[in-house]
Amino acid sequence: MATGFRPAMHLFLWLCILSLNACNIAKHLPENERLYAGTDIVIKADSTVSKDEQGNINTQLSALARPRPNKQLFGYPYKVGLYYLFGEPKKNGFRAWFRRKFGEEPTLASAKAISSNIPVWKATLQNEGYFGSNVTGELKESGYKARGVYTVNVQQRYHVDSVAFLTDSTPVRRALRVAGRRTIIKKGDPYRFDNIKLERERISQALKQRGYYYFLPDYIAILADNDSVNHRTNLYFAIKPEMPNAAGVPYGIRNVFIYPNYNLSTAQTDTNLRQSYKSDERFTIVDTTRRFDPKLFRDILTVQPGSRYNSRAQDLTLSRFINVGAFKFVRNRFEPDQQGDSAVLDVHYYLTPYPAKSVRVEVDGTSRSNNFNGSQVTLSWRNRNTLKRAELLTINTTAGIEFQVGGGEQSITNYRLGADILLSFPRLVSPLPFRYDQRRQALPKTNATLSYQRIIRGGLYDLNSFQTTFGYSWRQNQQVEHSFQPFNVTYVRPSNISTAFIDSAANNSYTFQQFRTVSNSQQLIFSSLYSFNYNTPLRSASASTFRLATNVEIAGNLANLLTNKRNDYGDKIIFNVPFAQFLRVDADARLYRKLTPKITWANRLFAGLGVTYGNSKGFQLPLTKQYFVGGSNSIRAFRPRAIGPGLFARDTIRNGYIFQDGGGDIKLEANTELRAKFTQYIEGAVFVDAGNVWTYSNNDTFGEDAHAKFSSDFIKQIAIGAGVGIRIDLSYFLVRFDLATPLRKPYKTNGSEWVINQIDFSSTDWRKRNLVFNIAVGYPF
């Protein structure tokens, strides 16, 4: 009885407090005033108005309702209660601070607000085509509160019966007739004033693209002829007679002036036309130092001397100047003039370049399971104008270290050294002529890379990787980007394999697979890679954002046709080195849903498949092409490469060796994360990660119990982890701290794969074996 009595007593006390606070609010309100508690809408609609339409009307009108009621909790305006909690404060002091920080001034009910909402709602209904609809409203009082109660009588909606454009023989009205062929308003569409405004904007843009520089949407008149019997409307678009004469005149481009070194402090010198020169395209360029090759402006500018003014060409030119990456600030000015009977424009482009050369240093830190810590330093040098046509040359050098503290005899230190060179051209570079769509906002890019990486596995072995690529990337539109690398060569060579590693592999089955992988990893990879990326439009009003990245890589087919030379093991070779043959396909899909302004639900699903054949049949993908799970950007409850393929485990709970490498040919991974923004700089997260890797073909080196090959039982081999995170948003970058623990280990642990019931935060041994702390820069996905 006592146990049941206490919750009841707590509830009773809580209700008493609420009641006392309610009385407190009523006592402090001005005389004869009521607290506004919200808006109620009663819709009485014509039988032709569907339930969905009624719901949309309710939502739309509710969003327009004023005033906004105070925030409530279980019907109680708690912020108003806090506002009055300590009485009327002095100008400064604790009470004043408390009221500002936690309280909210009461929103008072007003009959005037009701009468103000009615015409706004009527206009909204009319703009949506519900002509003749009516709205009435009143205040209904209850205690110290009052609500606005509205009755909305919705009439039958009007639909568009026809769309016509009133034109004559004048040039601007003939252009109107041409623009009307692509009208967005169709017969049978519901009447919506927003669509009519969009049509005006579209017509204005269409005329601007035909040379009418001064034309504005306000110069278009819309006439509506309504049929009240059939609830149909005929729309007529016409150009207003009072339109200024300049708006009806098409303009041509006379001169194009380019100032590529413009700076406010030296503007007079930077724009001195006496020091200008003419390019082959008749651009007038003021660049006394010849910092930029004039061919760069030929690639960028779609606004040409002697052509008709086109707003689309102007937008493309500005977008390309910004996207080319060489200019920090871009602005332009149009100067109208008269040339005989023609109206012309002189165009001036003022470009402020970035410093050509820059140096950047990046430092990353990680802390993983088993006290496995590390850091990496990257030194990057850039030249944004290497060959004077905005080519970007980037040289990176990287050095990293990973070490285990307290690992006893198995402690090991790994080192990572690397360098890469990337040269990116803002154009297509090829011995063959290419044609590409000149309407694209960003120029296509040609990318060439050369890189070297050396991984030193703590005195056990070294892994050297050389790579060179050549390819193209281009944007189809704002949402779609393509990348194609027809030439991609990787050479992998192990070295310094120690006797300790050989002895370990001979005596321990868990490291034999790695030894075999490393010792056979000397390979040439000749491949071609195609990538496709899709992003939801940035200006989309939807709360959801979707991203998709896919890759298709095929290797060794051309090399297989060019040689028949084989080594002693029967593998085809080039330069006495075996080459790999495989097909690798993967997709990375991400969905972000904004639940509230400060809470985002982020999801990722990754699937990858690699199939070996020919020269590589019966083997896994090359080590550099394998899939891995675990780590700060994967399954965060496991250290990098700690699980898989299948039930094969490198986790220390199975006494595996921390230096083991290797992954799988197939990967499935899913991640979900709830992100909450606490302040401008601090964010929190809770997350769950799941996945594993498998081999495509049988590979007995993992052991029969590993079930490394992908099978119909793959779902039983999924690793699952969960955790929490804190992120510090420093605007330029985000530092992430994630703490995670396994919920399910694919291999059996004490008789079960699920280890939730083994969670014991008070146990030092459990924390050491299961808590994984990751430090990283940026979001995991």
C-alpha positions in Angstrom: 0.0 0.0 0.0 2.8 2.4 0.9 4.4 1.7 -2.4 1.3 2.7 -4.4 0.5 5.6 -2.1 3.8 7.5 -2.8 3.3 8.0 -6.6 -0.3 9.0 -6.0 0.8 11.6 -3.4 3.5 12.9 -5.8 0.8 13.3 -8.5 -1.5 15.1 -6.0 1.3 17.5 -5.0 2.1 18.2 -8.6 -1.5 19.0 -9.4 -1.6 21.3 -6.4 1.5 23.2 -7.5 0.0 23.6 -11.0 -3.3 24.9 -9.5 -1.4 27.4 -7.3 0.7 28.6 -10.2 -2.5 28.9 -12.3 -4.0 31.1 -9.6 -0.7 33.0 -9.5 -0.9 33.7 -13.3 -4.5 34.9 -13.0 -3.6 37.2 -10.2 -0.8 38.9 -12.1 -2.7 39.4 -15.4 -4.0 42.9 -16.1 -7.6 43.5 -15.0 -10.2 42.0 -17.3 -7.5 40.4 -19.5 -7.2 36.8 -20.4 -4.2 34.7 -21.4 -4.4 33.7 -25.1 -4.3 29.8 -25.1 -4.4 29.1 -28.9 -6.5 28.9 -32.0 -9.4 26.5 -32.9 -10.5 26.2 -36.5 -13.8 24.7 -37.5 -14.0 24.1 -41.3 -17.4 23.8 -43.0 -16.5 22.9 -46.6 -18.4 22.4 -49.8 -18.9 18.7 -50.7 -16.4 19.0 -53.6 -13.6 19.9 -51.1 -11.7 16.7 -50.1 -10.5 15.9 -46.6 -6.9 16.3 -47.7 -7.7 19.8 -49.0 -9.5 20.6 -45.7 -6.4 19.5 -43.8 -4.1 21.6 -45.9 -6.4 24.6 -45.4 -6.3 24.0 -41.6 -2.6 23.8 -41.6 -2.1 26.9 -43.7 -4.5 29.1 -41.7 -3.1 27.9 -38.4 0.4 29.0 -39.5 -1.0 32.5 -40.2 -2.9 32.8 -36.9 -1.8 35.6 -34.7 -1.0 36.0 -31.8 1.1 33.0 -31.0 0.1 31.5 -27.6 2.7 31.0 -24.9 4.5 27.7 -24.7 2.6 25.1 -22.7 3.3 21.8 -20.9 0.3 19.6 -20.3 -1.9 22.7 -20.9 0.0 24.8 -18.4 1.9 27.9 -19.6 4.9 27.1 -17.6 7.1 29.9 -19.0 4.5 32.5 -17.9 4.4 30.8 -14.5 8.2 31.3 -14.3 7.8 34.9 -15.5 5.6 35.7 -12.5 7.3 33.2 -10.0 9.3 35.8 -8.0 7.0 38.7 -8.5 7.8 42.0 -10.2 11.6 42.3 -10.3 13.8 45.4 -10.0 15.7 46.7 -13.0 18.7 44.5 -12.3 19.3 41.5 -10.0 18.6 37.8 -9.8 14.8 38.1 -10.3 15.3 40.2 -13.4 17.9 37.8 -14.7 15.6 34.8 -14.0 12.7 36.4 -15.7 14.7 37.1 -18.9 16.4 33.7 -18.9 13.5 31.4 -18.1 10.3 33.4 -18.3 8.0 34.5 -21.1 5.8 37.5 -21.1 2.1 36.5 -21.3 0.3 36.7 -24.6 -3.0 38.4 -24.0 -6.2 37.6 -25.8 -7.5 40.4 -28.0 -10.7 40.8 -30.1 -8.7 43.1 -32.4 -6.4 40.2 -33.2 -9.4 38.1 -34.2 -10.7 40.8 -36.5 -7.2 41.2 -38.0 -6.9 37.5 -38.8 -10.2 37.3 -40.7 -9.2 39.4 -43.8 -5.8 37.7 -44.0 -7.4 34.3 -44.0 -10.0 35.4 -46.6 -7.3 36.6 -48.9 -5.4 33.3 -48.4 -8.5 31.3 -49.4 -9.0 33.5 -52.4 -5.4 33.1 -53.4 -5.9 29.3 -53.3 -8.9 29.5 -55.6 -11.7 29.1 -53.0 -13.5 32.3 -54.1 -16.5 33.4 -52.1 -15.3 31.6 -48.9 -16.0 33.3 -45.6 -14.4 33.4 -42.1 -15.9 34.4 -38.8 -14.3 34.3 -35.4 -14.7 35.1 -31.7 -13.0 34.8 -28.3 -14.2 32.1 -25.9 -13.1 32.6 -22.3 -12.5 29.8 -19.8 -11.1 30.9 -16.4 -8.0 33.0 -16.9 -7.6 31.8 -20.5 -9.3 32.5 -23.8 -9.0 30.9 -27.2 -9.7 32.2 -30.7 -12.4 30.1 -32.3 -12.9 30.5 -36.0 -15.5 29.1 -38.4 -14.3 28.8 -42.0 -16.9 28.3 -44.8 -15.0 27.0 -47.8 -16.6 27.2 -51.2 -15.9 25.0 -54.2 -12.4 25.6 -55.7 -11.8 27.1 -59.1 -9.7 25.4 -61.7 -7.8 26.8 -64.7 -9.8 26.4 -68.0 -7.3 28.1 -70.3 -4.2 30.2 -70.4 -3.6 32.8 -73.1 -1.0 35.5 -73.9 -2.1 38.8 -75.4 0.5 39.9 -77.9 1.0 42.2 -80.9 3.7 42.9 -83.5 6.1 44.8 -81.1 9.3 43.0 -80.4 8.7 42.6 -76.6 5.2 41.2 -77.1 6.4 38.8 -79.8 9.0 37.6 -77.2 6.1 37.2 -74.7 4.3 34.9 -77.2 7.4 32.7 -77.5 7.9 32.6 -73.7 4.2 31.5 -73.3 4.9 28.2 -75.1 6.5 26.9 -71.9 4.0 28.1 -69.4 3.9 26.2 -66.1 0.2 26.7 -65.7 -1.9 24.0 -67.4 -5.6 23.4 -68.1 -7.2 21.7 -65.2 -4.7 22.9 -62.5 -6.3 24.3 -59.3 -6.2 28.1 -59.2 -3.3 29.2 -57.1 -2.0 32.8 -57.0 1.5 31.5 -56.0 1.7 29.7 -59.4 0.6 32.8 -61.2 3.4 34.7 -59.5 5.9 32.0 -60.5 4.7 32.3 -64.0 5.3 36.0 -64.0 8.8 35.4 -62.7 9.4 32.7 -65.4 8.2 35.0 -68.2 10.4 37.8 -66.9 13.5 35.5 -66.9 12.6 34.3 -70.4 12.5 37.9 -71.7 15.8 38.7 -69.9 17.3 35.8 -71.7 16.3 37.3 -75.0 18.0 40.6 -74.3 15.4 42.7 -72.4 17.8 43.8 -69.6 15.4 46.1 -67.8 12.3 43.9 -67.9 10.7 43.1 -64.5 7.8 40.8 -63.4 5.8 43.8 -62.4 5.4 44.8 -66.0 3.2 41.7 -66.6 -0.5 42.1 -66.0 -2.8 39.1 -65.2 -6.4 39.1 -66.1 -8.8 36.4 -64.8 -12.2 35.7 -66.3 -14.1 33.5 -63.8 -17.1 31.2 -64.6 -19.0 31.1 -61.4 -21.3 28.4 -62.7 -18.6 25.8 -63.6 -16.0 27.2 -61.2 -13.5 27.7 -64.0 -11.2 30.6 -64.7 -9.5 31.8 -67.9 -6.1 33.4 -67.4 -4.7 36.1 -69.7 -1.1 37.4 -69.4 -0.3 40.8 -71.0 2.4 43.4 -70.9 1.2 46.6 -69.1 0.8 49.7 -71.4 2.6 51.8 -68.8 5.8 49.7 -68.9 8.9 52.0 -69.3 10.2 52.2 -72.9 13.7 50.9 -71.8 12.1 47.6 -70.6 10.8 46.9 -74.1 14.1 47.3 -75.8 16.5 44.4 -76.4 20.1 45.1 -75.5 23.3 43.8 -77.1 26.7 43.3 -75.5 29.3 45.8 -76.8 32.4 45.5 -74.7 33.5 43.1 -72.0 36.0 44.5 -69.5 37.9 42.1 -67.1 39.9 43.3 -64.1 41.4 40.0 -62.7 43.6 41.7 -60.0 41.0 44.1 -58.6 41.6 45.4 -55.0 39.9 48.3 -53.3 43.2 49.7 -52.2 44.7 49.7 -55.7 41.4 50.0 -57.7 42.6 53.0 -59.8 45.6 51.1 -61.1 43.8 47.8 -61.4 41.1 49.3 -63.7 43.3 51.6 -65.8 42.2 50.9 -69.3 45.3 52.5 -70.7 47.2 49.4 -69.6 44.6 46.9 -71.0 45.0 44.5 -73.9 42.5 42.7 -76.2 42.2 38.9 -76.1 41.4 36.8 -79.2 37.8 36.8 -78.0 37.8 40.7 -78.0 37.7 40.8 -74.2 39.4 43.9 -72.8 41.7 42.8 -70.0 43.6 44.9 -67.4 46.3 42.5 -66.1 49.7 44.3 -66.3 51.5 41.4 -64.6 49.9 38.8 -67.0 49.0 36.8 -64.0 46.3 34.9 -65.9 46.3 33.4 -69.3 43.5 35.0 -71.4 42.4 31.5 -72.4 41.0 31.1 -68.8 38.4 33.9 -69.5 37.6 32.2 -72.9 36.7 29.1 -70.9 34.6 30.9 -68.3 32.8 33.7 -70.0 29.5 33.0 -71.8 28.8 36.7 -72.2 30.4 37.6 -75.5 30.9 41.0 -77.3 28.5 41.3 -80.2 26.0 38.9 -78.7 22.5 39.7 -77.4 22.3 40.2 -73.6 21.2 37.0 -71.9 20.6 36.8 -68.1 21.3 33.0 -68.2 24.7 33.6 -69.7 25.4 36.2 -67.1 24.5 33.9 -64.3 26.6 31.1 -65.7 29.6 33.4 -66.0 29.4 34.6 -62.4 28.9 31.0 -61.2 32.0 29.8 -63.1 34.1 32.7 -61.8 33.2 31.6 -58.3 33.5 27.8 -58.8 36.9 28.0 -60.6 38.5 28.5 -57.2 41.0 31.2 -58.1 38.9 34.3 -57.1 37.9 35.3 -53.6 35.4 38.0 -54.6 33.5 38.4 -57.9 31.2 41.3 -58.9 30.1 42.9 -62.1 28.6 46.1 -63.4 26.5 46.8 -66.5 26.8 50.1 -68.2 24.0 50.9 -70.8 24.6 53.1 -73.8 23.1 53.9 -77.2 25.0 52.8 -80.4 23.1 54.2 -83.4 19.6 52.8 -83.3 20.6 50.0 -81.0 20.8 49.8 -77.2 24.0 48.2 -75.9 25.7 47.3 -72.7 29.3 47.4 -71.5 30.0 44.7 -69.0 32.7 45.1 -66.3 33.9 42.1 -64.2 35.9 42.9 -61.0 37.8 39.9 -59.8 39.8 39.7 -56.5 42.1 36.7 -56.6 43.0 34.4 -53.7 46.7 34.4 -52.8 48.2 32.0 -55.4 50.2 30.0 -52.9 49.2 28.8 -49.4 50.3 26.3 -46.8 48.0 24.4 -44.4 48.7 22.0 -41.5 46.1 19.5 -40.2 46.5 17.5 -37.0 44.1 14.6 -36.2 44.0 12.6 -33.0 42.3 9.2 -32.3 41.8 7.1 -29.2 40.5 3.6 -29.6 39.9 0.4 -27.7 42.7 -1.3 -25.7 44.3 2.1 -25.1 45.2 2.2 -28.8 46.0 5.9 -29.5 47.4 7.8 -32.4 47.8 11.0 -34.3 48.4 12.2 -37.9 49.9 15.4 -39.3 49.3 16.5 -42.8 51.2 19.4 -44.4 49.5 20.7 -47.5 50.9 23.2 -50.1 48.7 24.7 -52.7 49.1 26.8 -55.9 45.8 28.0 -57.2 47.2 29.3 -60.6 49.9 26.8 -61.5 49.8 27.2 -65.3 48.1 30.6 -65.3 44.6 29.2 -66.1 43.4 28.6 -62.5 45.0 25.1 -62.3 45.1 23.9 -58.7 48.3 22.1 -57.7 48.2 20.4 -54.3 51.1 18.7 -52.6 50.4 16.8 -49.4 52.8 15.0 -47.1 51.4 12.9 -44.2 53.0 11.3 -41.2 51.0 9.3 -38.6 51.6 7.1 -35.6 49.4 4.6 -33.7 50.5 2.9 -30.5 49.1 0.9 -27.7 49.6 1.8 -24.0 49.6 -1.2 -21.6 49.4 -3.9 -24.2 52.2 -6.0 -22.6 54.0 -8.3 -25.0 51.5 -7.7 -27.8 52.1 -3.9 -27.8 52.9 -2.6 -31.2 53.5 0.8 -32.9 52.3 1.5 -36.4 53.6 4.3 -38.6 52.1 5.8 -41.7 54.0 7.9 -44.2 52.7 9.3 -47.4 52.9 12.0 -50.1 50.6 12.8 -53.0 50.4 15.4 -55.8 47.2 16.5 -57.4 46.9 18.7 -60.4 43.4 19.8 -61.3 42.6 21.6 -64.6 39.3 23.6 -64.8 38.7 22.2 -68.3 38.9 19.0 -70.3 42.4 18.0 -71.2 42.6 15.3 -73.9 44.3 14.5 -77.2 40.8 14.0 -78.5 38.4 16.9 -78.9 35.6 17.0 -76.4 32.3 18.8 -76.6 30.5 19.6 -73.4 27.3 21.4 -72.4 28.2 25.1 -72.3 25.2 25.8 -70.0 26.7 24.1 -67.0 27.4 26.4 -64.0 30.8 24.7 -63.2 33.5 24.0 -65.7 34.5 20.3 -66.1 37.7 19.3 -64.4 40.6 17.1 -65.4 42.4 15.6 -62.5 45.8 13.9 -62.4 47.3 12.4 -59.3 50.5 10.7 -58.2 50.8 9.3 -54.7 52.9 7.1 -52.4 52.1 5.6 -49.0 54.1 3.4 -46.7 52.6 1.6 -43.7 55.1 0.3 -41.2 53.6 -2.4 -38.9 55.8 -2.1 -35.9 58.8 -4.1 -37.1 56.6 -6.9 -38.5 56.4 -5.8 -42.2 56.1 -2.7 -44.4 53.4 -2.2 -47.1 54.3 0.2 -49.9 51.7 1.6 -52.3 52.3 3.7 -55.4 49.3 5.1 -57.4 48.7 7.3 -60.3 45.4 8.3 -61.8 44.0 10.5 -64.6 40.4 11.3 -65.1 37.5 13.8 -65.4 34.8 15.1 -63.2 31.8 17.2 -64.2 28.5 18.4 -62.9 25.4 17.5 -64.9 23.4 20.0 -62.8 23.2 21.2 -59.2 22.2 17.7 -58.0 24.2 15.3 -60.1 28.0 15.0 -60.4 30.0 12.4 -62.5 33.6 11.3 -62.3 35.4 9.0 -64.7 39.0 7.8 -64.3 39.9 5.8 -67.4 43.5 5.5 -66.2 44.2 4.2 -62.7 47.4 2.3 -61.8 48.3 1.0 -58.4 51.4 -0.9 -57.5 51.5 -2.6 -54.1 54.7 -4.2 -52.7 55.4 -5.6 -49.2 58.9 -5.3 -47.7 60.8 -5.9 -44.5 58.7 -8.9 -43.5 60.2 -9.9 -40.2 61.0 -13.4 -38.9 58.8 -12.5 -35.8 55.8 -12.1 -38.1 56.6 -15.3 -39.9 56.9 -17.2 -36.6 53.7 -15.7 -35.3 51.8 -16.7 -38.4 53.2 -20.3 -38.2 52.1 -20.6 -34.5 48.8 -18.8 -34.5 45.9 -19.5 -36.9 44.5 -16.1 -36.3 47.4 -14.4 -38.0 48.0 -16.8 -40.8 45.5 -15.2 -43.0 47.2 -11.8 -42.7 50.6 -13.3 -43.4 49.3 -14.9 -46.6 47.6 -11.7 -47.6 50.7 -9.6 -47.0 53.2 -12.0 -48.6 51.0 -12.3 -51.7 50.1 -8.6 -51.9 52.7 -7.6 -54.5 50.5 -6.7 -57.4 49.8 -4.3 -60.2 46.2 -2.9 -60.5 45.2 -1.4 -63.8 41.6 -0.2 -63.4 39.0 2.2 -64.6 36.6 3.9 -62.2 33.3 5.6 -62.7 31.5 7.5 -59.8 28.0 9.0 -59.7 26.9 11.4 -56.9 23.4 12.7 -56.3 22.4 15.4 -53.8 18.9 16.8 -52.9 18.5 20.4 -54.2 19.9 22.8 -51.6 16.9 25.1 -51.8 14.4 22.3 -51.3 11.7 23.2 -48.8 11.6 19.5 -47.7 12.8 18.6 -44.2 14.6 15.6 -45.7 17.9 15.6 -47.5 19.1 12.6 -49.5 22.6 11.8 -50.9 23.8 8.9 -53.0 27.3 8.0 -54.0 28.0 5.0 -56.2 31.2 3.6 -57.7 32.0 1.0 -60.3 35.6 -0.1 -60.8 36.8 -2.8 -63.2 40.4 -3.9 -63.3 42.8 -6.0 -65.4 40.8 -6.7 -68.5 42.9 -4.7 -70.9 46.1 -6.0 -69.3 44.8 -9.5 -69.7 44.5 -8.9 -73.5 47.9 -7.4 -73.8 50.0 -10.2 -72.3 50.3 -13.9 -72.1 53.4 -14.0 -70.0 53.1 -16.0 -66.7 55.1 -16.5 -63.6 56.0 -19.8 -61.9 52.6 -19.9 -60.1 50.7 -19.5 -63.4 49.7 -15.9 -62.9 49.8 -13.5 -65.8 52.4 -10.8 -65.2 53.4 -7.4 -66.5 57.0 -6.2 -65.7 57.3 -9.5 -63.8 54.5 -8.5 -61.4 51.1 -10.2 -61.3 48.1 -7.9 -62.0 44.7 -8.1 -60.5 41.4 -8.7 -62.2 38.1 -7.8 -60.4 34.9 -5.9 -60.6 34.0 -3.8 -57.6 30.6 -2.0 -57.1 29.4 -0.1 -54.1 26.7 2.4 -53.1 26.6 4.8 -50.1 23.1 6.3 -49.4 22.5 8.9 -46.7 19.2 10.4 -45.5 19.0 13.3 -43.2 15.6 14.3 -41.6 15.2 17.6 -39.7 12.8 16.7 -36.9 13.0 20.1 -35.2 15.1 23.2 -35.9 17.7 21.7 -33.4 17.3 17.9 -33.9 18.4 16.0 -37.0 18.0 12.3 -37.6 20.9 11.1 -39.8 21.0 7.7 -41.5 23.5 5.9 -43.7 23.3 2.6 -45.6 26.4 1.2 -47.4 26.6 -1.9 -49.6 29.6 -3.1 -51.5 30.5 -6.1 -53.7 33.8 -7.2 -55.1 34.1 -10.2 -57.5 37.6 -11.5 -58.5 38.1 -13.5 -61.7 40.8 -14.4 -64.2 44.2 -13.7 -62.8 42.7 -13.2 -59.3 40.2 -16.1 -59.3 39.9 -17.8 -55.9 41.6 -14.9 -54.1 40.2 -11.9 -52.2 40.3 -8.4 -53.6 43.7 -6.7 -53.4 44.4 -5.4 -49.9 44.0 -1.8 -50.9 40.6 -2.5 -52.5 39.1 -4.6 -49.7 36.2 -3.4 -47.5 36.6 -2.9 -43.7 34.4 -2.1 -40.8 35.1 -0.6 -37.4 36.5 2.7 -36.4 35.5 6.3 -35.9 33.6 6.6 -39.2 32.2 3.1 -39.3 31.0 0.8 -36.4 32.3 2.9 -33.6 32.0 0.2 -30.9 34.8 -1.8 -32.5 38.3 -0.7 -33.4 39.3 -0.4 -37.1 39.3 -3.8 -38.8 38.4 -5.6 -35.6 35.6 -7.8 -37.0 35.1 -10.0 -40.0 35.1 -11.4 -42.5 32.1 -13.3 -41.2 32.6 -14.6 -37.7 36.4 -14.2 -37.9 37.4 -11.8 -35.1 40.4 -9.7 -34.3 39.0 -8.4 -31.0 41.3 -8.9 -28.0 38.6 -10.8 -26.2 39.4 -13.7 -28.6 43.2 -13.1 -28.0 43.7 -12.0 -31.6 46.6 -9.9 -32.6 46.1 -6.2 -32.9 48.4 -5.9 -35.9 46.3 -8.0 -38.2 45.1 -6.6 -41.4 42.6 -7.7 -43.9 39.0 -7.2 -44.8 36.3 -8.6 -47.1 35.0 -8.5 -50.7 31.4 -7.8 -49.5 30.3 -5.1 -47.1 27.0 -4.2 -45.5 26.8 -1.4 -43.0 24.0 0.7 -41.5 24.2 3.6 -39.2 21.6 5.8 -37.5 22.3 8.8 -35.4 20.1 11.4 -33.6 21.9 14.8 -33.5 20.9 17.6 -31.1 22.3 21.1 -31.1 22.5 22.4 -27.5 24.2 25.7 -28.2 25.9 27.4 -31.0 29.1 25.4 -30.4 28.0 22.2 -28.6 26.1 19.3 -30.1 25.2 15.9 -28.7 24.4 12.6 -30.4 23.2 9.0 -29.7 23.8 6.4 -32.3 23.6 2.8 -33.3 25.9 1.1 -35.9 25.7 -2.3 -37.5 27.5 -4.3 -40.2 30.2 -6.7 -41.2 32.3 -7.9 -44.2 32.5 -11.2 -46.0 34.5 -12.9 -48.7 32.9 -13.6 -52.1 34.4 -17.0 -52.5 35.5 -19.8 -50.1 38.7 -19.0 -48.3 39.7 -21.7 -45.8 42.6 -19.6 -44.4 40.1 -18.1 -42.0 39.1 -21.4 -40.6 35.9 -23.4 -40.9 34.4 -21.7 -37.8 34.8 -18.3 -39.3 32.1 -18.7 -41.9 33.9 -15.9 -43.8 32.0 -16.5 -47.1 28.8 -14.5 -47.6 25.7 -16.7 -47.3 22.0 -16.6 -46.5 22.9 -16.6 -42.8 24.6 -13.2 -43.1 22.0 -11.5 -40.9 23.2 -13.7 -38.0 26.7 -12.4 -38.5 26.0 -8.7 -38.1 28.0 -6.7 -35.4 26.0 -4.1 -33.6 27.2 -1.2 -31.4 25.7 1.9 -29.8 27.0 5.0 -28.0 26.8 8.7 -27.3 28.8 11.6 -28.6 29.7 15.2 -28.0 30.7 17.5 -30.9 32.3 20.9 -30.7 31.4 23.0 -33.7 34.1 25.6 -34.4 32.5 26.8 -37.6 35.5 26.0 -39.8 35.6 22.4 -38.5 33.9 20.1 -36.1 35.7 18.0 -33.4 33.9 14.8 -32.5 34.1 12.7 -29.4 32.2 9.4 -29.5 32.0 6.7 -26.7 30.6 3.4 -27.8 30.2 -0.2 -26.7 29.3 -3.4 -28.5 25.7 -4.7 -28.2 26.2 -7.7 -30.4 29.5 -9.4 -31.3 29.2 -11.7 -34.4 31.2 -14.4 -32.7 29.8 -16.1 -29.5 30.9 -14.5 -26.2 30.1 -16.6 -23.2 27.6 -18.6 -25.2 25.8 -15.7 -26.9 26.4 -13.1 -29.6 24.4 -10.5 -27.7 26.4 -8.9 -25.0 23.9 -6.3 -23.7 23.3 -8.3 -20.5 27.1 -8.2 -19.8 27.3 -4.4 -19.7 28.9 -3.4 -16.4 30.2 0.1 -16.2 31.5 -0.4 -12.7 33.9 -3.1 -13.9 37.4 -2.0 -14.9 38.0 -5.1 -16.9 34.7 -4.7 -18.8 35.4 -1.0 -19.6 38.9 -1.9 -20.8 37.5 -4.6 -23.2 34.4 -2.9 -24.4 34.4 0.9 -24.2 35.8 2.5 -27.4 36.5 6.2 -27.3 37.0 7.8 -30.7 38.2 11.3 -31.5 37.7 12.6 -35.0 37.2 15.7 -37.1 33.9 16.1 -38.9 30.7 14.0 -38.8 31.0 10.2 -39.4 28.5 10.5 -42.2 
